[in-house]
Amino acid sequence: MLAIIEKAMDNNQVTIVIPVKNDEIGLERCLHSLTELCKKDSISEIIVIDNGSTDNTTNVAISYNAKLFINKNESVAGLRNIGSSMATGDIIGFIDSDCVADKMWIVSAINHFDDNNIACVGSMAKSLERTYFESAWSEFRTRRRGTQEVGWINSMNMFVRKDIFIEYGGFNSSLKTCEDVDLCYRISRKYKIMSDDNVIVYHYGEATNLRVFIKKEIWRGYSNLDGIVSHKIVLKELPSIFLPIYFLSTLLSMLISTATLPIAYLFIASTLHVMPFVFFLFFRLYQTKVFMALYQTYIMYFYAFARSIALVQRALDGIRHIYARIIDFHKFKAAH
């Protein structure tokens, strides 16, 4: 095993990039886990990109001898791009400040890069499962898949070849969220994206209750449509677009039926509204215990609710932007 590790390390040097803002506790925990890696001399450097922290975050980075760069008012995608531009390693490993790396994190990932067709490696970050809510969502979302080719990898646990990252222009810094999905879909048209369950990080930032979950999913869903514009439509992501649209349209149909139409129309609208979640429940009943399946269906309903809110927010922001452009145009015409 040691010989395999040393061979992999000799062939690849890894730069770790960590974006952060006001997370001194999380960053200290993250950096401590990186120093505890079984072969830490494989890391050519650790780069911390700070987004204008006002707490002790920057001092934590310095205390671990990380290379620290400060860039205020930048998107998380932009922060990662800045860190990558400073990287000297031929492999870039991305991890978030609220994550902790497993001791075999780097070794498990870089062994894949012996295959020149593989551009990106990682896996879904593991939940700490501190509450039943967190455990339920984790069981559905992070079910074991072994090692297989996938469409995208989450940027909190991602390794990518630097030359390919540069070839594709890095993350789209204009995206508020979904920048990892966008990058991977663009890369996957030519190279392989691999998920390996042995490439492990533990995520302390997972939602532990429904309120936090809804807030996070509204944020995550905001840039879905913008991502599609960037990387063009991919069939695998259609459900994430279709479900909130379907949820919103059937919910509005229910409200309209309640106010103005006969009860039969309300029944039809309500049936259509819950139908995807009934199918989801039956699907989960084959894979887990009854109460867990019911609870996961409950969570999935509010996932659709949150993503529909994100869709509405994005649409309203788009309308406001267009309206502002029209006003600016009329002001320009009036002045000239």
C-alpha positions in Angstrom: 0.0 0.0 0.0 2.8 2.4 0.9 4.4 1.8 -2.5 1.2 2.7 -4.3 0.9 5.9 -2.3 4.4 6.9 -2.9 4.1 6.3 -6.7 0.9 8.4 -6.8 2.5 11.2 -4.8 5.6 11.2 -7.0 3.6 11.8 -10.1 1.3 14.5 -8.9 1.6 17.6 -6.7 -1.5 19.0 -5.2 -2.5 22.6 -4.4 -5.4 22.8 -1.9 -7.7 25.9 -2.4 -10.0 27.0 0.4 -12.5 29.9 0.0 -13.6 31.4 3.3 -15.3 34.3 5.1 -15.7 34.7 8.8 -15.2 31.0 9.7 -12.3 30.9 12.1 -13.5 27.8 13.8 -14.3 25.9 10.7 -11.0 26.9 8.9 -8.9 25.9 11.9 -10.7 22.5 11.9 -10.2 22.1 8.1 -6.5 23.1 8.2 -5.8 20.8 11.1 -7.3 17.9 9.2 -5.1 18.7 6.2 -1.9 18.7 8.3 -2.9 15.2 9.6 -3.0 13.6 6.2 -0.9 10.5 6.0 1.4 11.9 3.3 1.1 15.7 3.7 4.3 16.4 1.7 2.2 15.6 -1.4 0.5 19.0 -0.8 2.7 21.5 -2.6 0.7 24.3 -0.9 -2.5 25.3 0.8 -4.1 28.5 -0.5 -6.7 30.3 1.5 -8.8 32.9 -0.3 -10.5 35.2 2.2 -13.5 37.2 1.2 -13.0 40.0 3.7 -13.4 38.3 7.0 -13.8 40.5 10.1 -13.1 37.8 12.7 -9.9 35.9 13.3 -10.0 33.8 10.1 -7.0 35.3 8.5 -4.8 34.8 11.5 -5.8 31.1 11.6 -4.7 30.7 8.0 -1.4 32.4 8.8 -0.8 30.2 11.8 -1.0 27.1 9.6 1.4 28.5 7.1 -1.2 28.7 4.4 -0.7 31.1 1.5 -3.3 33.8 2.3 -4.9 36.1 -0.3 -7.7 38.6 0.5 -10.3 39.6 -2.1 -13.4 41.3 -0.9 -16.9 41.2 -2.5 -16.2 38.2 -4.8 -18.4 35.3 -5.5 -17.3 31.9 -4.1 -16.6 30.8 -7.7 -14.4 33.9 -8.2 -12.5 33.1 -5.0 -11.8 29.6 -6.2 -10.6 30.9 -9.5 -8.2 33.4 -7.8 -6.8 30.6 -5.7 -6.4 28.4 -8.7 -4.5 31.1 -10.6 -1.9 31.1 -7.8 -1.6 27.3 -7.7 1.8 25.6 -8.5 0.5 22.0 -8.3 -0.7 20.2 -11.3 -3.8 19.0 -9.4 -6.0 21.4 -7.6 -8.0 20.1 -4.7 -11.0 22.2 -3.6 -12.4 22.0 -0.1 -14.7 24.3 1.9 -13.7 25.8 5.2 -16.6 24.0 7.0 -15.3 20.6 5.9 -12.8 18.2 7.3 -10.7 15.9 5.1 -10.4 12.2 5.7 -6.8 11.0 6.2 -6.8 9.2 2.8 -8.5 12.1 1.0 -5.7 13.0 -1.4 -4.4 9.5 -1.9 -7.8 8.2 -2.9 -8.3 11.0 -5.4 -5.0 11.3 -7.2 -4.7 7.6 -8.0 -7.5 8.2 -10.6 -5.3 10.7 -12.5 -3.2 7.9 -13.9 -6.0 7.8 -16.5 -5.4 10.9 -18.8 -9.1 10.8 -19.7 -10.1 11.7 -16.1 -10.3 15.4 -15.5 -12.1 15.6 -12.2 -12.5 13.4 -9.1 -14.5 13.7 -5.8 -17.6 12.6 -4.1 -20.6 13.9 -2.3 -19.5 15.3 1.1 -20.5 13.2 4.0 -23.0 14.5 6.6 -22.2 14.3 10.3 -25.8 13.2 10.9 -26.2 15.2 14.1 -30.0 15.2 13.9 -32.7 12.9 12.5 -33.4 15.5 9.8 -29.7 15.5 8.8 -29.6 11.7 8.8 -32.7 11.4 6.7 -31.6 13.7 4.0 -28.1 12.3 4.1 -29.4 8.7 3.6 -31.2 9.7 0.4 -28.7 12.1 -1.0 -25.4 10.3 -0.3 -26.3 6.7 -0.8 -23.1 4.7 -1.7 -22.3 4.6 -5.4 -18.9 3.1 -5.3 -16.6 4.4 -8.1 -18.3 5.5 -11.3 -18.5 8.2 -13.9 -20.9 11.0 -13.0 -22.2 14.2 -14.4 -20.8 16.5 -11.8 -18.9 16.8 -8.5 -19.5 19.2 -5.6 -16.8 21.8 -5.3 -16.4 21.3 -1.6 -14.8 17.9 -2.4 -13.3 18.2 -5.8 -9.9 17.5 -7.5 -9.3 18.7 -11.0 -6.3 18.8 -13.4 -5.1 22.4 -13.4 -4.4 22.4 -17.2 -8.0 21.3 -17.9 -9.4 23.7 -15.3 -7.6 26.5 -17.2 -8.7 25.1 -20.6 -12.3 25.6 -19.6 -11.9 29.0 -18.0 -12.4 27.7 -14.4 -15.7 28.3 -12.6 -18.2 30.8 -14.0 -17.7 33.6 -11.4 -21.0 35.3 -12.5 -23.0 32.4 -11.0 -24.1 32.9 -7.4 -24.5 29.1 -7.0 -24.2 25.9 -9.1 -20.8 26.9 -10.4 -19.5 23.3 -9.8 -22.4 21.8 -11.8 -21.7 24.2 -14.6 -17.9 23.5 -14.7 -18.3 19.8 -14.6 -21.0 19.7 -17.3 -18.7 21.7 -19.6 -15.7 19.5 -18.9 -17.6 16.2 -19.2 -18.3 16.8 -22.9 -14.6 15.8 -23.5 -13.3 14.3 -20.2 -14.5 12.0 -17.5 -15.8 13.1 -14.1 -15.4 10.4 -11.5 -17.1 9.9 -8.2 -15.3 7.7 -5.6 -16.8 7.1 -2.2 -13.3 6.8 -0.8 -12.6 10.5 -1.5 -14.1 11.6 1.7 -14.7 15.0 3.4 -17.1 15.6 6.3 -19.3 18.6 6.0 -20.2 20.5 9.1 -22.4 22.9 7.2 -25.2 20.6 6.4 -28.7 21.7 7.4 -29.8 20.2 10.8 -33.4 21.2 10.6 -36.1 22.2 8.1 -35.8 26.0 8.5 -32.1 25.9 7.7 -32.7 23.4 4.9 -35.2 25.7 3.1 -32.9 28.7 3.4 -30.0 26.8 1.9 -32.0 25.3 -0.9 -33.4 28.7 -1.9 -29.8 29.9 -2.1 -28.6 26.8 -4.0 -31.5 27.0 -6.5 -31.1 30.6 -7.4 -28.6 30.1 -10.3 -30.1 26.9 -11.8 -31.3 28.7 -15.0 -28.1 30.8 -15.2 -26.1 27.6 -15.1 -28.0 26.2 -18.0 -27.4 29.3 -20.1 -23.6 28.8 -19.3 -23.2 25.1 -20.1 -26.3 24.5 -22.2 -29.1 22.1 -21.3 -28.1 18.6 -19.9 -30.8 16.0 -19.7 -29.7 14.9 -16.1 -30.6 18.3 -14.7 -34.1 18.5 -16.1 -35.7 17.2 -12.9 -34.2 20.0 -10.9 -35.7 22.5 -13.3 -39.0 20.7 -13.9 -39.9 19.9 -10.3 -40.1 23.6 -9.0 -42.0 24.7 -12.1 -44.4 21.8 -11.7 -44.7 22.5 -7.9 -45.4 26.2 -8.4 -47.9 25.8 -11.3 -50.0 23.1 -9.5 -49.9 25.0 -6.2 -51.2 28.1 -8.0 -53.9 25.9 -9.7 -55.0 24.8 -6.2 -55.3 28.3 -4.9 -57.2 29.5 -8.0 -59.5 26.4 -7.7 -60.2 27.2 -4.1 -61.2 30.7 -4.8 -63.3 30.5 -8.0 -63.9 26.9 -9.3 -66.0 23.9 -8.3 -64.6 21.4 -5.8 -63.8 18.9 -8.5 -61.2 21.2 -10.0 -59.5 21.6 -6.5 -59.4 17.8 -6.2 -57.7 17.4 -9.6 -55.2 20.2 -8.9 -54.4 18.8 -5.5 -53.9 15.3 -6.9 -51.6 16.6 -9.6 -49.7 18.6 -6.9 -48.9 15.7 -4.7 -48.4 13.0 -7.4 -44.6 13.4 -7.7 -44.2 13.0 -4.0 -46.4 9.9 -3.9 -44.2 8.3 -6.5 -41.2 9.4 -4.5 -42.6 7.8 -1.4 -43.2 4.4 -3.1 -39.7 4.6 -4.6 -38.1 5.1 -1.2 -40.3 2.4 0.5 -38.4 -0.1 -1.6 -35.1 1.2 -0.2 -35.5 2.2 3.4 -37.8 1.8 6.5 -41.4 3.2 6.4 -40.9 6.1 8.7 -37.7 7.1 7.1 -39.3 7.0 3.7 -42.2 9.2 4.9 -39.8 11.7 6.5 -37.7 11.9 3.4 -40.9 12.5 1.3 -41.7 15.3 3.7 -38.3 16.8 3.2 -38.5 16.4 -0.6 -41.8 18.4 -0.6 -40.1 21.4 1.1 -37.1 20.9 -1.2 -39.5 21.5 -4.2 -41.0 24.4 -2.2 -37.6 26.1 -1.6 -36.5 25.6 -5.2 -39.8 27.1 -6.5 -39.1 30.2 -4.3 -35.6 30.4 -5.7 -37.1 30.3 -9.2 -39.5 33.1 -8.4 -36.8 35.2 -6.8 -34.6 34.8 -9.9 -37.4 35.7 -12.2 -38.3 38.9 -10.1 -34.6 39.9 -10.1 -34.5 39.5 -13.8 -37.6 41.6 -14.3 -36.1 44.3 -12.0 -32.9 44.2 -14.0 -34.8 44.6 -17.3 -36.9 47.4 -15.8 -33.7 49.2 -14.6 -32.2 48.9 -18.0 -35.3 50.4 -19.6 -35.3 53.3 -17.2 -31.6 53.9 -17.9 -32.3 53.9 -21.6 -35.1 56.4 -21.4 -32.9 58.7 -19.2 -30.1 58.4 -21.8 -32.5 59.3 -24.6 -33.9 62.3 -22.6 -30.4 63.6 -21.9 -29.5 63.4 -25.6 
